[in-house]
Amino acid sequence: MSHSRRITASCATFVLAAASLLATAPAAEASPGICYLTSYDNPYIPGREQYVVPEYDLRYGMNDYCVAGLQRQINRRYGNPLTVDGIYGPRTRDWVKRIQRDFSWCAGGVDGVAGRNTISCFEHVTGWSEF
């Protein structure tokens, strides 16, 4: 095999390996600068108001741009207790649980998961969204 063909074969192998890694990456990590949103009518909040919420639940262990939006919203309400890094770690989970306890009437329970009810409830109480 000639030198140029060996280089071409090596490059092709590298490209295929890189493509296979991208194909198996989780969706949240595939688009770190995008937070996919939808509108949601929280059944616990009176009226028919629509709130802007992520299309998926935000959970412990996630590294996601939507998590950064949640962290910004928590910081705006509570005076910057969190580092805005997009990582749903123990401190973010603890703050979500606090929100769920403080606003249990519209958050839908305390589980540490920032789902549609929790996020829309927090938006309702604060009057704004950071997403």
N, CA, C and O atoms as a DFTB+ gen file, in Angstrom:
524 C
 N C O
     1  1       0.852      -1.164       0.000
     2  2       0.000       0.000       0.000
     3  2       0.902       1.232       0.000
     4  3       1.879       1.299       0.746
     5  1       0.567       2.196      -0.836
     6  2       1.389       3.394      -0.946
     7  2       1.193       4.275       0.288
     8  3       0.236       4.115       1.045
     9  1       2.124       5.203       0.463
    10  2       2.094       6.108       1.608
    11  2       0.807       6.945       1.625
    12  3       0.195       7.111       2.681
    13  1       0.393       7.469       0.469
    14  2      -0.812       8.308       0.419
    15  2      -2.075       7.496       0.714
    16  3      -3.019       8.010       1.314
    17  1      -2.089       6.231       0.293
    18  2      -3.265       5.397       0.592
    19  2      -3.336       5.062       2.078
    20  3      -4.429       4.984       2.639
    21  1      -2.184       4.862       2.725
    22  2      -2.172       4.595       4.163
    23  2      -2.691       5.804       4.939
    24  3      -3.431       5.660       5.912
    25  1      -2.294       6.994       4.498
    26  2      -2.774       8.207       5.157
    27  2      -4.281       8.341       4.959
    28  3      -5.012       8.655       5.898
    29  1      -4.740       8.101       3.732
    30  2      -6.171       8.182       3.439
    31  2      -6.947       7.164       4.269
    32  3      -8.004       7.489       4.810
    33  1      -6.443       5.947       4.377
    34  2      -7.106       4.907       5.167
    35  2      -7.138       5.282       6.646
    36  3      -8.142       5.056       7.321
    37  1      -6.050       5.851       7.149
    38  2      -6.008       6.274       8.549
    39  2      -7.009       7.388       8.817
    40  3      -7.700       7.379       9.835
    41  1      -7.084       8.347       7.899
    42  2      -8.042       9.452       8.046
    43  2      -9.475       8.934       8.011
    44  3     -10.314       9.374       8.797
    45  1      -9.755       8.014       7.115
    46  2     -11.103       7.454       7.006
    47  2     -11.481       6.717       8.289
    48  3     -12.615       6.826       8.757
    49  1     -10.539       5.970       8.858
    50  2     -10.791       5.258      10.107
    51  2     -11.099       6.243      11.229
    52  3     -12.019       6.026      12.018
    53  1     -10.321       7.330      11.298
    54  2     -10.545       8.348      12.318
    55  2     -11.928       8.985      12.168
    56  3     -12.643       9.150      13.156
    57  1     -12.302       9.339      10.952
    58  2     -13.596       9.972      10.698
    59  2     -14.738       9.035      11.088
    60  3     -15.713       9.470      11.701
    61  1     -14.625       7.757      10.740
    62  2     -15.666       6.789      11.101
    63  2     -15.774       6.631      12.619
    64  3     -16.876       6.550      13.163
    65  1     -14.633       6.587      13.294
    66  2     -14.648       6.458      14.750
    67  2     -15.292       7.687      15.388
    68  3     -16.097       7.560      16.310
    69  1     -14.939       8.870      14.902
    70  2     -15.527      10.102      15.439
    71  2     -17.027      10.146      15.180
    72  3     -17.795      10.549      16.054
    73  1     -17.449       9.741      13.997
    74  2     -18.874       9.744      13.657
    75  2     -19.652       8.784      14.550
    76  3     -20.776       9.090      14.949
    77  1     -19.075       7.637      14.869
    78  2     -19.780       6.684      15.730
    79  2     -19.930       7.230      17.143
    80  3     -20.934       6.957      17.800
    81  1     -18.950       7.998      17.626
    82  2     -19.080       8.616      18.945
    83  2     -20.187       9.657      18.957
    84  3     -20.958       9.737      19.913
    85  1     -20.268      10.451      17.904
    86  2     -21.318      11.465      17.821
    87  2     -22.697      10.833      17.721
    88  3     -23.663      11.356      18.275
    89  1     -22.793       9.731      17.030
    90  2     -24.092       9.078      16.840
    91  2     -24.635       8.509      18.142
    92  3     -25.848       8.365      18.291
    93  1     -23.742       8.177      19.105
    94  2     -24.194       7.581      20.357
    95  2     -24.240       8.579      21.506
    96  3     -24.593       8.199      22.623
    97  1     -23.895       9.847      21.270
    98  2     -23.921      10.850      22.330
    99  2     -25.365      11.154      22.726
   100  3     -26.249      11.172      21.870
   101  1     -25.612      11.392      24.015
   102  2     -26.960      11.748      24.447
   103  2     -27.415      13.053      23.804
   104  3     -26.596      13.923      23.510
   105  1     -28.713      13.188      23.587
   106  2     -29.256      14.367      22.911
   107  2     -28.923      15.656      23.650
   108  3     -28.642      16.675      23.019
   109  1     -28.951      15.625      24.980
   110  2     -28.689      16.847      25.734
   111  2     -27.266      17.335      25.528
   112  3     -27.026      18.543      25.537
   113  1     -26.317      16.428      25.343
   114  2     -24.938      16.823      25.151
   115  2     -24.632      17.126      23.697
   116  3     -23.618      17.761      23.406
   117  1     -25.469      16.695      22.788
   118  2     -25.218      16.926      21.371
   119  2     -25.431      18.383      20.999
   120  3     -24.877      18.847      20.002
   121  1     -26.217      19.111      21.772
   122  2     -26.489      20.515      21.467
   123  2     -26.354      21.358      22.733
   124  3     -27.358      21.809      23.285
   125  1     -25.108      21.578      23.202
   126  2     -24.913      22.243      24.481
   127  2     -25.379      23.697      24.520
   128  3     -25.579      24.233      25.610
   129  1     -25.561      24.360      23.368
   130  2     -25.970      25.751      23.355
   131  2     -27.431      25.954      23.029
   132  3     -27.846      27.082      22.761
   133  1     -28.225      24.901      23.043
   134  2     -29.633      24.997      22.674
   135  2     -30.491      24.416      23.794
   136  3     -30.205      23.342      24.322
   137  1     -31.535      25.139      24.140
   138  2     -32.516      24.642      25.100
   139  2     -33.845      24.559      24.362
   140  3     -34.437      25.586      24.032
   141  1     -34.312      23.359      24.106
   142  2     -35.575      23.168      23.386
   143  2     -36.746      23.403      24.331
   144  3     -36.858      22.754      25.371
   145  1     -37.612      24.336      23.959
   146  2     -38.697      24.772      24.831
   147  2     -40.059      24.473      24.233
   148  3     -40.206      24.279      23.026
   149  1     -41.040      24.443      25.104
   150  2     -42.431      24.279      24.695
   151  2     -43.296      25.110      25.640
   152  3     -42.820      25.561      26.682
   153  1     -44.538      25.310      25.290
   154  2     -45.450      26.010      26.202
   155  2     -46.222      24.968      27.008
   156  3     -46.485      23.865      26.530
   157  1     -46.577      25.334      28.225
   158  2     -47.217      24.381      29.125
   159  2     -48.221      25.101      30.021
   160  3     -47.939      26.178      30.547
   161  1     -49.371      24.507      30.186
   162  2     -50.421      25.005      31.074
   163  2     -50.428      24.119      32.318
   164  3     -50.934      22.998      32.282
   165  1     -49.873      24.620      33.407
   166  2     -49.776      23.862      34.651
   167  2     -51.174      23.680      35.253
   168  3     -51.844      24.668      35.554
   169  1     -51.625      22.422      35.435
   170  2     -52.979      22.187      35.955
   171  2     -53.171      22.644      37.402
   172  3     -54.309      22.787      37.850
   173  1     -52.080      22.875      38.141
   174  2     -52.186      23.317      39.532
   175  2     -52.344      24.828      39.661
   176  3     -52.678      25.323      40.738
   177  1     -52.109      25.567      38.576
   178  2     -52.197      27.028      38.609
   179  2     -53.530      27.451      38.000
   180  3     -53.827      27.090      36.862
   181  1     -54.340      28.214      38.743
   182  2     -55.634      28.655      38.202
   183  2     -55.456      29.498      36.936
   184  3     -54.480      30.234      36.796
   185  1     -56.405      29.376      36.033
   186  2     -56.341      30.128      34.782
   187  2     -55.775      29.269      33.666
   188  3     -55.444      28.101      33.872
   189  1     -55.670      29.843      32.510
   190  2     -55.199      29.096      31.339
   191  2     -53.902      29.693      30.803
   192  3     -53.696      29.736      29.590
   193  1     -53.034      30.149      31.687
   194  2     -51.790      30.781      31.262
   195  2     -50.786      29.734      30.773
   196  3     -50.675      28.648      31.341
   197  1     -50.071      30.078      29.726
   198  2     -49.037      29.201      29.180
   199  2     -47.672      29.645      29.701
   200  3     -47.373      30.839      29.742
   201  1     -46.852      28.683      30.097
   202  2     -45.509      28.954      30.604
   203  2     -44.494      28.320      29.665
   204  3     -44.763      27.293      29.042
   205  1     -43.325      28.945      29.574
   206  2     -42.248      28.430      28.725
   207  2     -41.409      27.478      29.563
   208  3     -40.831      27.871      30.576
   209  1     -41.348      26.214      29.129
   210  2     -40.612      25.187      29.871
   211  2     -39.793      24.345      28.892
   212  3     -40.135      24.263      27.712
   213  1     -38.710      23.717      29.374
   214  2     -37.973      22.790      28.508
   215  2     -38.867      21.628      28.070
   216  3     -39.826      21.275      28.758
   217  1     -38.543      21.048      26.934
   218  2     -39.320      19.916      26.407
   219  2     -39.107      18.635      27.204
   220  3     -39.813      17.652      26.978
   221  1     -38.168      18.623      28.114
   222  2     -37.834      17.413      28.873
   223  2     -37.521      17.813      30.311
   224  3     -37.209      18.970      30.592
   225  1     -37.608      16.834      31.222
   226  2     -37.303      17.081      32.626
   227  2     -35.806      17.301      32.804
   228  3     -34.991      16.688      32.115
   229  1     -35.456      18.178      33.730
   230  2     -34.062      18.422      34.092
   231  2     -33.787      17.617      35.352
   232  3     -34.492      17.743      36.353
   233  1     -32.746      16.783      35.288
   234  2     -32.483      15.825      36.366
   235  2     -31.032      15.871      36.823
   236  3     -30.145      16.363      36.127
   237  1     -30.830      15.338      38.025
   238  2     -29.492      15.222      38.597
   239  2     -28.565      14.485      37.625
   240  3     -28.935      13.456      37.060
   241  1     -27.370      15.021      37.440
   242  2     -26.372      14.399      36.577
   243  2     -26.342      14.960      35.164
   244  3     -25.401      14.691      34.417
   245  1     -27.358      15.740      34.782
   246  2     -27.393      16.307      33.431
   247  2     -26.378      17.438      33.300
   248  3     -26.057      18.127      34.269
   249  1     -25.881      17.610      32.071
   250  2     -25.057      18.758      31.696
   251  2     -25.732      19.331      30.466
   252  3     -25.584      18.797      29.366
   253  1     -26.479      20.426      30.647
   254  2     -27.392      20.864      29.602
   255  2     -27.595      22.374      29.664
   256  3     -27.550      22.973      30.739
   257  1     -27.814      22.974      28.515
   258  2     -28.040      24.414      28.436
   259  2     -29.321      24.820      29.165
   260  3     -29.384      25.912      29.730
   261  1     -30.330      23.971      29.163
   262  2     -31.562      24.274      29.907
   263  2     -31.292      24.332      31.410
   264  3     -31.920      25.116      32.122
   265  1     -30.368      23.511      31.894
   266  2     -30.005      23.545      33.310
   267  2     -29.413      24.912      33.652
   268  3     -29.691      25.462      34.718
   269  1     -28.601      25.457      32.754
   270  2     -28.037      26.796      32.980
   271  2     -29.154      27.836      33.103
   272  3     -29.057      28.746      33.926
   273  1     -30.207      27.713      32.301
   274  2     -31.348      28.624      32.410
   275  2     -32.027      28.512      33.764
   276  3     -32.394      29.521      34.368
   277  1     -32.194      27.286      34.240
   278  2     -32.779      27.067      35.565
   279  2     -31.888      27.691      36.640
   280  3     -32.386      28.339      37.561
   281  1     -30.578      27.498      36.525
   282  2     -29.648      28.062      37.502
   283  2     -29.706      29.599      37.502
   284  3     -29.650      30.226      38.560
   285  1     -29.817      30.195      36.311
   286  2     -29.944      31.659      36.235
   287  2     -31.229      32.128      36.919
   288  3     -31.234      33.147      37.609
   289  1     -32.310      31.384      36.726
   290  2     -33.588      31.760      37.337
   291  2     -33.508      31.647      38.863
   292  3     -33.994      32.525      39.576
   293  1     -32.904      30.586      39.356
   294  2     -32.717      30.426      40.807
   295  2     -31.863      31.572      41.344
   296  3     -32.186      32.160      42.376
   297  1     -30.772      31.888      40.643
   298  2     -29.894      32.975      41.086
   299  2     -30.618      34.316      41.123
   300  3     -30.421      35.109      42.045
   301  1     -31.444      34.565      40.135
   302  2     -32.171      35.836      40.073
   303  2     -33.143      35.969      41.251
   304  3     -33.319      37.059      41.796
   305  1     -33.757      34.880      41.629
   306  2     -34.736      34.901      42.729
   307  2     -34.058      34.918      44.102
   308  3     -34.508      35.610      45.015
   309  1     -32.964      34.145      44.239
   310  2     -32.381      33.915      45.564
   311  2     -31.001      34.547      45.780
   312  3     -30.344      34.230      46.771
   313  1     -30.544      35.425      44.890
   314  2     -29.288      36.134      45.134
   315  2     -28.019      35.377      44.805
   316  3     -27.054      35.434      45.567
   317  1     -27.997      34.675      43.697
   318  2     -26.791      34.015      43.165
   319  2     -26.188      32.921      44.051
   320  3     -24.989      32.959      44.325
   321  1     -26.980      31.954      44.504
   322  2     -26.407      30.871      45.301
   323  2     -25.692      29.799      44.466
   324  3     -24.950      28.983      45.013
   325  1     -25.912      29.798      43.144
   326  2     -25.377      28.730      42.292
   327  2     -24.382      29.261      41.266
   328  3     -24.465      30.411      40.834
   329  1     -23.449      28.409      40.888
   330  2     -22.594      28.669      39.738
   331  2     -23.391      28.273      38.504
   332  3     -23.933      27.169      38.446
   333  1     -23.468      29.156      37.520
   334  2     -24.197      28.843      36.287
   335  2     -23.234      28.121      35.356
   336  3     -22.473      28.741      34.613
   337  1     -23.286      26.780      35.416
   338  2     -22.388      25.956      34.608
   339  2     -23.134      24.914      33.778
   340  3     -22.513      24.176      33.013
   341  1     -24.459      24.845      33.921
   342  2     -25.242      23.878      33.158
   343  2     -25.195      22.469      33.713
   344  3     -25.734      21.546      33.101
   345  1     -24.557      22.286      34.864
   346  2     -24.443      20.953      35.474
   347  2     -25.477      20.826      36.594
   348  3     -25.483      21.611      37.543
   349  1     -26.343      19.831      36.468
   350  2     -27.377      19.585      37.479
   351  2     -26.756      18.707      38.563
   352  3     -26.923      17.488      38.585
   353  1     -26.037      19.374      39.458
   354  2     -25.363      18.674      40.540
   355  2     -26.161      18.733      41.826
   356  3     -27.339      19.091      41.815
   357  1     -25.519      18.380      42.944
   358  2     -26.232      18.322      44.221
   359  2     -26.786      19.672      44.680
   360  3     -27.867      19.718      45.267
   361  1     -26.077      20.766      44.428
   362  2     -26.574      22.084      44.862
   363  2     -27.799      22.497      44.049
   364  3     -28.764      23.021      44.606
   365  1     -27.766      22.263      42.733
   366  2     -28.935      22.587      41.909
   367  2     -30.127      21.743      42.345
   368  3     -31.241      22.253      42.471
   369  1     -29.894      20.453      42.574
   370  2     -30.984      19.570      43.024
   371  2     -31.552      20.042      44.365
   372  3     -32.767      20.035      44.561
   373  1     -30.679      20.451      45.284
   374  2     -31.150      20.937      46.583
   375  2     -32.016      22.190      46.435
   376  3     -33.021      22.336      47.130
   377  1     -31.627      23.093      45.531
   378  2     -32.429      24.298      45.306
   379  2     -33.763      23.953      44.653
   380  3     -34.783      24.563      44.974
   381  1     -33.766      22.993      43.752
   382  2     -35.030      22.567      43.135
   383  2     -35.950      21.982      44.206
   384  3     -37.148      22.264      44.211
   385  1     -35.406      21.179      45.104
   386  2     -36.226      20.629      46.196
   387  2     -36.776      21.742      47.088
   388  3     -37.918      21.676      47.544
   389  1     -35.959      22.759      47.332
   390  2     -36.437      23.889      48.138
   391  2     -37.609      24.578      47.439
   392  3     -38.615      24.890      48.076
   393  1     -37.483      24.812      46.143
   394  2     -38.567      25.427      45.365
   395  2     -39.815      24.557      45.437
   396  3     -40.921      25.063      45.623
   397  1     -39.635      23.245      45.288
   398  2     -40.775      22.325      45.322
   399  2     -41.455      22.331      46.692
   400  3     -42.678      22.217      46.776
   401  1     -40.671      22.464      47.763
   402  2     -41.260      22.544      49.111
   403  2     -41.950      23.893      49.330
   404  3     -43.077      23.952      49.822
   405  1     -41.255      24.976      48.957
   406  2     -41.795      26.323      49.185
   407  2     -43.073      26.586      48.389
   408  3     -43.961      27.304      48.848
   409  1     -43.157      26.008      47.210
   410  2     -44.303      26.251      46.323
   411  2     -44.999      24.936      45.978
   412  3     -45.318      24.673      44.819
   413  1     -45.227      24.120      47.002
   414  2     -45.788      22.779      46.791
   415  2     -47.176      22.818      46.163
   416  3     -47.585      21.852      45.520
   417  1     -47.895      23.900      46.333
   418  2     -49.246      24.010      45.785
   419  2     -49.269      23.962      44.261
   420  3     -50.293      23.610      43.674
   421  1     -48.160      24.310      43.610
   422  2     -48.157      24.268      42.142
   423  2     -46.999      23.468      41.552
   424  3     -46.958      23.251      40.341
   425  1     -46.056      23.025      42.391
   426  2     -44.893      22.298      41.870
   427  2     -45.183      20.822      41.638
   428  3     -44.522      20.182      40.820
   429  1     -46.166      20.275      42.351
   430  2     -46.543      18.890      42.123
   431  2     -45.747      17.860      42.890
   432  3     -45.698      16.707      42.463
   433  1     -45.120      18.210      43.998
   434  2     -44.386      17.252      44.811
   435  2     -42.902      17.557      44.867
   436  3     -42.384      18.341      44.071
   437  1     -42.215      16.918      45.830
   438  2     -40.784      17.138      46.041
   439  2     -40.026      15.886      45.622
   440  3     -40.079      14.864      46.306
   441  1     -39.321      15.968      44.495
   442  2     -38.511      14.843      44.031
   443  2     -37.143      15.280      43.506
   444  3     -36.331      14.432      43.136
   445  1     -36.874      16.581      43.468
   446  2     -35.586      17.069      42.979
   447  2     -35.461      17.120      41.475
   448  3     -34.413      17.500      40.953
   449  1     -36.512      16.745      40.768
   450  2     -36.522      16.793      39.302
   451  2     -37.240      18.073      38.884
   452  3     -38.357      18.339      39.329
   453  1     -36.598      18.855      38.035
   454  2     -37.219      20.089      37.541
   455  2     -37.998      19.764      36.276
   456  3     -37.493      19.887      35.160
   457  1     -39.234      19.346      36.480
   458  2     -40.111      19.025      35.358
   459  2     -40.999      20.208      35.012
   460  3     -40.797      21.319      35.502
   461  1     -41.978      19.956      34.167
   462  2     -42.854      21.030      33.682
   463  2     -43.619      21.723      34.806
   464  3     -43.747      22.947      34.803
   465  1     -44.128      20.952      35.764
   466  2     -44.873      21.574      36.864
   467  2     -43.973      22.458      37.716
   468  3     -44.339      23.588      38.038
   469  1     -42.807      21.958      38.078
   470  2     -41.891      22.729      38.921
   471  2     -41.446      24.007      38.223
   472  3     -41.485      25.084      38.818
   473  1     -41.028      23.897      36.975
   474  2     -40.508      25.068      36.265
   475  2     -41.613      26.086      36.002
   476  3     -41.399      27.284      36.188
   477  1     -42.789      25.632      35.573
   478  2     -43.880      26.583      35.327
   479  2     -44.343      27.228      36.632
   480  3     -44.700      28.406      36.646
   481  1     -44.341      26.481      37.708
   482  2     -44.699      27.022      39.018
   483  2     -43.711      28.119      39.421
   484  3     -44.113      29.189      39.878
   485  1     -42.430      27.846      39.250
   486  2     -41.398      28.828      39.604
   487  2     -41.522      30.080      38.733
   488  3     -41.344      31.196      39.219
   489  1     -41.826      29.892      37.452
   490  2     -42.046      31.044      36.565
   491  2     -43.259      31.850      37.029
   492  3     -43.234      33.081      37.013
   493  1     -44.315      31.155      37.441
   494  2     -45.531      31.834      37.905
   495  2     -45.227      32.686      39.142
   496  3     -45.650      33.839      39.228
   497  1     -44.502      32.117      40.084
   498  2     -44.203      32.800      41.340
   499  2     -43.241      33.973      41.119
   500  3     -43.418      35.040      41.706
   501  1     -42.234      33.775      40.279
   502  2     -41.237      34.831      40.063
   503  2     -41.702      35.868      39.054
   504  3     -41.287      37.026      39.113
   505  1     -42.559      35.461      38.130
   506  2     -43.048      36.381      37.114
   507  2     -42.150      36.515      35.901
   508  3     -42.349      37.410      35.080
   509  1     -41.164      35.640      35.775
   510  2     -40.275      35.687      34.611
   511  2     -39.695      34.316      34.315
   512  3     -39.831      33.379      35.101
   513  1     -39.044      34.222      33.161
   514  2     -38.366      32.994      32.746
   515  2     -36.962      33.340      32.281
   516  3     -36.749      34.377      31.653
   517  1     -36.022      32.488      32.584
   518  2     -34.637      32.671      32.132
   519  2     -34.300      31.719      30.988
   520  3     -33.129      31.573      30.637
   521  1     -35.301      31.074      30.406
   522  2     -35.035      30.144      29.310
   523  2     -35.075      30.858      27.987
   524  3     -34.874      30.237      26.944
